[in-house]
Amino acid sequence: MAQKGVQLDRETISCSICLDLLKDPVAIPCGHSYCMNCIKTHWDLGGVRQIPSCPQCRQTFTPRPVLLKNTMLAVLVEELKKTGLQAAPADHCYAGPEDVACDVCTGRKLKALKSCLVCLASYCEKHLQPHYDAAPFKKHKLVEPSKKLQENICSRHDEVMKMFCRTDRQSICYLCPEDEHKGHDTVSAAAERTERQRELEVSRQNIQQRIQDREKDVKVLQQQLEAINGSADKAVEDSEKIFTELIRLMEKRRSDVKRQLRSQQDTEVSRVKELQEKLEQEITELKRKDAELKQLSHTEDHTQFLHNYPSLSALSESTDSSSINIRPLRYFEDVTAAVSEVRDKLQDVLTETWTNVSLTVTEVEVLLSEPEPKTRAGFLKYSCEITLDPNTANTWLLLSEGNRKVTPMSQQQSYSSHPDRFTDWFQVLSRESLTGRCYWEVEWRKGGVRVAVAYKNISRAGRECLFGFNDKSWALHCDTNSYKFWYNKVKTPVSGPRSSRVGVYLDHSAGILSFYSISKTMTLLHRVQTTFTQPLYAGLRPFSSAEFCKVK
C-alpha cells in the first residue's frame, strides 16, 4: 500500500507534457499543473489564432492566462527529489543517439512517435495528441519518425517542397516555378510519387518474374544433373560388364572408355553446377533488391521516396538462361551401344572401330543448344519464307499476295474439296513444314489475329480444331486491347506493348516457341518450353486481313 502511495505522489507532481518532474510549476485556471516552459511552448505552437486550452481537460481560456510559479508545488518537487524518486518514464522511452527525439520535450527528450510533414517537427506520444484532437492539426501529414525533415525545406525560399520539377528532376517548393523553374513541367510531389510508384510496382513484378524464372531454371539444372549422373553411371556399369568379357585383350580399352566417360561427366557436371550457382546468386540478389523496393514503396515521405528511387530502381543484367532447355538429349546411352558393337567385332575394335567409341563419349549433348538471339538482326538469320496452303484454308477465306495474305470474306470461295481443309473455323496452315530454327513475322489489321503453330494431324472440324483448343497447336491471340496465349483450352493472359506485327521464333529440337511484339524494338510476349514430337506448320486465324511479312 505504501508503494502505491509513492506512485500516486509521482504522478501528482509530474508534467503531463514533458512527463518529467515539474520544473517551475504553474497551475492554470482549470487546476492542472505544468512546467512553466512546457505550457508556454504548447500555447505558442498553437499560434495567435488558436485559443489557449488545457492539454488534459481541453478547457479553453480567454484571454491567455498569466502564468505564476506555484511555490507549494515547487517545494514539494524539491523535497521529492531529495528522496531519490523520479517521475520519469522508463529509460527505453527516452531518445537515444540513433532515435528521433521529440522536438517539444524539454530536458531529456522522449522518442518521437511520428513526424509531421507540415510542422516539420517530430512528436512523442504526449505531444502528438493535438494532431489527433485539434481540428487544424488533423489535416497534417504524419509519417514515421524521420531525422531528415529539413531536407524537405527549399534552400532558396525556406518553404516546404511539395512540388516536383520533371524538367530538372528535383523536388521544389510552390515559389520555385516563379523564378528558376519558370516554364518547367511541374507537378505535385504526390502526383510524381504516384507515377514513380507505378514504375516501382512494375519493377517489382519484373523482379518477381525473374525470380520465378531463375527458380525454374535451377530446377531444370537439377534435373539435368540427375540425368547426367544417372546416364553416366549406367553407361559405366554396362561398359564394365561388356569389357569384363573381353579378358586382358580389352583391359586397356576398358580403362580408356571409363576415363573418357568420367572426364566428360565431370566436364558437364561442372558446367551445370557453375550455372546453377550463378542463378542461385542472382535469385538471392533479386530477392534483396525486391526487399529494398518493397521498403521504398512503403516510404510515406514523397521527397525521400523520390530521392532514393533512382538508385534503387535500376536492375542488374539478367543471366542468360535461354540455353537451359528441356529437350530430347543424348547423354551416355550411345556409349553402351558402341561398346556392345566392340564386343562383337574385336578385330575391328583394335584397329579402326575404336575411334567410334572415343567419339561417341565426347559427343554427349547436355546444354549445347545455342541461346535464343537477342536482336532482330540475330532472329533474321533464321528467317524463312512461309506461304499458306490453299488446301487447308476455310472456304470463307481468301488467299492473296502469292498465298502470303489471308482475308475473311462475306462470300465462300470456290476451293475444291480436300480432307486437309478446316471446315468450322476461319483458319489456315502453311504449306511448309517447320523444323530446326525458324523465324517469321505476321502483320495484322483492325480486328486482330490468332498466330499459331500446329501439327499436321490437327483435327479439321469441330470445336477441337480451333488453334490453341487442343494439344496439337499453340496460339497467340492478338487484338487491339490485349494478348492471350492458348494451349489445350488453357488461356494465359500476356502483357506487352501493343503492335500490329508479331514475330515468331521456333527452335524445334530445343522445344522453344517464342512470340515477340515488333515495333522499333522487339519485346518478348510469351515463350513456350516443351518437346515437339512432329514437324510444325504455321497457322493463322484472321479476324481481318493478316499476312506473312517479307523480312529483311
Summary of the structure (lengths in Angstrom):
residues: 552
radius of gyration: 38.7
end to end distance: 96.0
largest distance: 121.5
contacts: 1644
relative contact order: 0.07
helix: 38%
strand: 21%
